[in-house]
Amino acid sequence: MRRLTVCAALLSAALCGVLNAEEKMSMSDADKAMYAELLENNPAEMDVAEGEQLFGDLIGAEGYAKMLGVNEKDLAAYLAGFPRYVEPAKKVVTLSQTIQMAAATAKKPVPKLESKEMVKMTAYVKSLANGEKTSIDVKANKHMEQMLKLGQQVFEERRGGRGLSCNSCHSADIVGQRLRMQPLPDLGAKETAAAGTWPAYRMTQSQMVTLDKRFQQCMNNALLAKIPLGSREMVALEVFITNKTKGNEIQIPGLKR
Ligand code: HEC
């Protein structure tokens, strides 16, 4: 019955098919109890601690700040503004990509964006900005302006067999409605704080996930071809969504269903 209501609201048969695929991810009472418990003691804290160690072995905060050309004492505020244009890369990059740059600078093997180590290090580095407000500046330069534009295009482009876009489920006029049991999240809302809360521990996956991997999970669910991590399109999508959530507090690791 609930599903029918949503389907009527969406006026999209394609989307109704996807609703069924999402069913297994709904939150039961038992899940809610577990969520409350994990809020007290987020399992991903361990991963963040491991990330600190891995990052320390790789380069450490001092060398990292130097590579980025910022004072170590300004690092937290600087990190709160990612994705951003960085001079050494000559392009707009994510935090994970700066860790790759750091590895290359230190002449160490460059960790893959898909690797577990990278998820942990990204979470640690972002946690250095905990308490700061997400401060992405999409008007900072023409690179950022271009990436915002591209990100919006990627967000709105209908793709895949069902002709869905991110916007089909996350547009302003549809958020708050439910796909089966799950509310469609407003990615910019204070409660969601999407950019400030990822990497987050996902209960449905029993592991920590980065924001760009979370995008890929939605692409999977909605049968959209997966955009590769680190590609221009993926970074642009992160710029666009982070900008929606600007001003929200950074709290890593997050906890999500
Ligand atoms: C078929 C509907 C649908 C489509 C299409 C879709 N999403 Fe989602 N998305 C959801 C639902 C439902 C959730 C919440 C799932 C949950 O709470 O477990 C969600 C959650 C998210 C979250 C996590 C929000 C949080 O809690 O921080 C992000 C980020 C996200 N989607 C991004 C995207 C992007 C980017 C795209 C396009 C590539 C996309 N989604 C396409 C349904 C969709």
Boltz pocket constraint, residues with backbone or C-beta under 6 A from the ligand:
constraints:
  - pocket:
      binder: B
      contacts: [[A, 15], [A, 18], [A, 22], [A, 25], [A, 154], [A, 155], [A, 164], [A, 165], [A, 166], [A, 167], [A, 168], [A, 169], [A, 170], [A, 179], [A, 182], [A, 183], [A, 184], [A, 185], [A, 187], [A, 192], [A, 193], [A, 194], [A, 197], [A, 211], [A, 214], [A, 215], [A, 218], [A, 219], [A, 221], [A, 222], [A, 224], [A, 237], [A, 256], [A, 257]]
      max_distance: 6.0
